Amino acid sequence: MLDALGWVATALFAASYFCKTPRAMRRVQASAAMLWVGYGVWMNALPIIVANVIVASLAVYSDWKQPQRSETDSVEAEAEATNGQLSALP
């Protein structure tokens, strides 16, 4: 069971890189870090606990600090990223 928790935390953290938005990525990474905290508590490994409390805290803080962008802002940002060429909407 303990190994499974570590593997799930690893898989979740790795999967965070497939998130479509930075906000989603930070939230998934914060969740994975909390799983790692649980793993560290179970293993009685203070370095794992401290490192992942820091990671989770920074992910939550940066998610909270980032302003919510409206859909219009997202479209404008995409236009800037593609040199003014908007992609076709589905």
Summary of the structure (lengths in Angstrom):
residues: 90
radius of gyration: 17.2
end to end distance: 43.5
largest distance: 53.4
contacts: 221
relative contact order: 0.11
helix: 78%
strand: 0%
